[in-house]
Amino acid sequence: MPSKKEPLIDKALLDILACPVCKSDVKLIDLRGKRKSAKEKNWDGKLVCTNKKCGIVYPIEDGIPIMLPPELR
């Protein structure tokens, strides 16, 4: 797991990641050191689809983005 000083996801990887459902860009939300909801208790962060009609959230666990559509998790 990356430390708080390291980026959660490498910028080059973030630049090529896309929502697998609608193919839109995703934005990174770093949750390390922040209060988390019960649903996000094990998440280091999350990737959120930038398409407002889609808006799917993909968790990042132990530094690994889980880019599966919700129905496959």
DOVEX-355560 format. One record per residue (C-alpha): residue number from 1; y, z, x. Coordinates in Angstrom, 3 decimals, decimal comma. Each point is the difference from the previous one (the first is absolute). Example, Ala and Ser with C-alpha at 12.3 -4.5 7.8 and 13.67 -1.06 7.14 Angstrom:
2
<pt nr="1" yy="-4,500" zz="7,800" xx="12,300"/>
<pt nr="2" yy="3,440" zz="-0,660" xx="1,370"/>
//
This chain:
73
<pt nr="1" yy="0,000" zz="0,000" xx="0,000"/>
<pt nr="2" yy="3,422" zz="-0,916" xx="1,409"/>
<pt nr="3" yy="2,332" zz="2,867" xx="0,887"/>
<pt nr="4" yy="3,304" zz="0,376" xx="-1,841"/>
<pt nr="5" yy="1,769" zz="-1,595" xx="2,976"/>
<pt nr="6" yy="-2,126" zz="-3,154" xx="-0,078"/>
<pt nr="7" yy="0,458" zz="-2,616" xx="-2,718"/>
<pt nr="8" yy="-2,553" zz="0,459" xx="-2,764"/>
<pt nr="9" yy="-0,807" zz="-3,730" xx="0,091"/>
<pt nr="10" yy="0,826" zz="-2,457" xx="2,757"/>
<pt nr="11" yy="3,014" zz="-2,144" xx="-0,985"/>
<pt nr="12" yy="-1,895" zz="-3,226" xx="0,776"/>
<pt nr="13" yy="-2,768" zz="1,030" xx="-2,412"/>
<pt nr="14" yy="2,482" zz="1,053" xx="-2,671"/>
<pt nr="15" yy="1,689" zz="-3,405" xx="0,266"/>
<pt nr="16" yy="-3,227" zz="-1,823" xx="-0,899"/>
<pt nr="17" yy="-1,368" zz="2,360" xx="-2,667"/>
<pt nr="18" yy="0,358" zz="-1,136" xx="-3,604"/>
<pt nr="19" yy="-1,093" zz="1,320" xx="-3,364"/>
<pt nr="20" yy="-3,532" zz="-1,353" xx="-0,552"/>
<pt nr="21" yy="0,649" zz="-0,277" xx="-3,748"/>
<pt nr="22" yy="3,264" zz="-1,969" xx="-0,178"/>
<pt nr="23" yy="0,547" zz="-0,971" xx="3,685"/>
<pt nr="24" yy="3,499" zz="1,580" xx="0,123"/>
<pt nr="25" yy="1,293" zz="1,994" xx="2,973"/>
<pt nr="26" yy="-0,694" zz="3,723" xx="0,233"/>
<pt nr="27" yy="2,320" zz="2,757" xx="1,174"/>
<pt nr="28" yy="-1,069" zz="3,048" xx="1,970"/>
<pt nr="29" yy="0,643" zz="3,550" xx="-1,171"/>
<pt nr="30" yy="-0,821" zz="2,562" xx="2,696"/>
<pt nr="31" yy="-1,121" zz="3,299" xx="-1,541"/>
<pt nr="32" yy="-0,831" zz="1,878" xx="3,203"/>
<pt nr="33" yy="1,630" zz="3,412" xx="-0,100"/>
<pt nr="34" yy="1,221" zz="-0,428" xx="-3,585"/>
<pt nr="35" yy="-1,091" zz="1,847" xx="-3,097"/>
<pt nr="36" yy="-2,653" zz="-2,022" xx="-1,783"/>
<pt nr="37" yy="-1,310" zz="-0,087" xx="-3,523"/>
<pt nr="38" yy="-3,609" zz="1,006" xx="-0,653"/>
<pt nr="39" yy="-0,892" zz="-3,685" xx="-0,308"/>
<pt nr="40" yy="1,396" zz="-0,729" xx="3,482"/>
<pt nr="41" yy="-1,267" zz="3,144" xx="1,720"/>
<pt nr="42" yy="-2,006" zz="-1,882" xx="2,655"/>
<pt nr="43" yy="2,430" zz="-2,871" xx="0,442"/>
<pt nr="44" yy="1,975" zz="-0,503" xx="3,217"/>
<pt nr="45" yy="2,123" zz="-2,505" xx="-1,888"/>
<pt nr="46" yy="-0,204" zz="-2,848" xx="-2,419"/>
<pt nr="47" yy="0,747" zz="-3,679" xx="-0,275"/>
<pt nr="48" yy="1,738" zz="-1,048" xx="-3,201"/>
<pt nr="49" yy="0,086" zz="-3,575" xx="-1,310"/>
<pt nr="50" yy="3,611" zz="-1,231" xx="-0,146"/>
<pt nr="51" yy="-0,651" zz="-2,098" xx="-3,120"/>
<pt nr="52" yy="1,373" zz="2,114" xx="-2,881"/>
<pt nr="53" yy="-2,504" zz="-1,519" xx="-2,436"/>
<pt nr="54" yy="-2,908" zz="1,028" xx="2,243"/>
<pt nr="55" yy="1,140" zz="3,119" xx="1,919"/>
<pt nr="56" yy="-3,504" zz="1,050" xx="1,019"/>
<pt nr="57" yy="-0,171" zz="2,884" xx="2,477"/>
<pt nr="58" yy="-2,486" zz="-0,164" xx="2,886"/>
<pt nr="59" yy="-0,745" zz="3,278" xx="1,810"/>
<pt nr="60" yy="-0,048" zz="0,426" xx="3,767"/>
<pt nr="61" yy="-2,703" zz="2,473" xx="1,022"/>
<pt nr="62" yy="-0,436" zz="1,069" xx="3,625"/>
<pt nr="63" yy="2,310" zz="-2,852" xx="1,019"/>
<pt nr="64" yy="-2,069" zz="-2,650" xx="-1,820"/>
<pt nr="65" yy="1,498" zz="-1,915" xx="-2,950"/>
<pt nr="66" yy="-2,436" zz="-0,230" xx="-2,931"/>
<pt nr="67" yy="0,921" zz="-3,454" xx="-1,312"/>
<pt nr="68" yy="-2,425" zz="-0,127" xx="-2,906"/>
<pt nr="69" yy="1,150" zz="-0,693" xx="-3,552"/>
<pt nr="70" yy="-0,143" zz="3,178" xx="-2,129"/>
<pt nr="71" yy="-3,063" zz="-1,159" xx="-1,938"/>
<pt nr="72" yy="-2,001" zz="-0,252" xx="3,262"/>
<pt nr="73" yy="0,885" zz="3,431" xx="1,445"/>
//
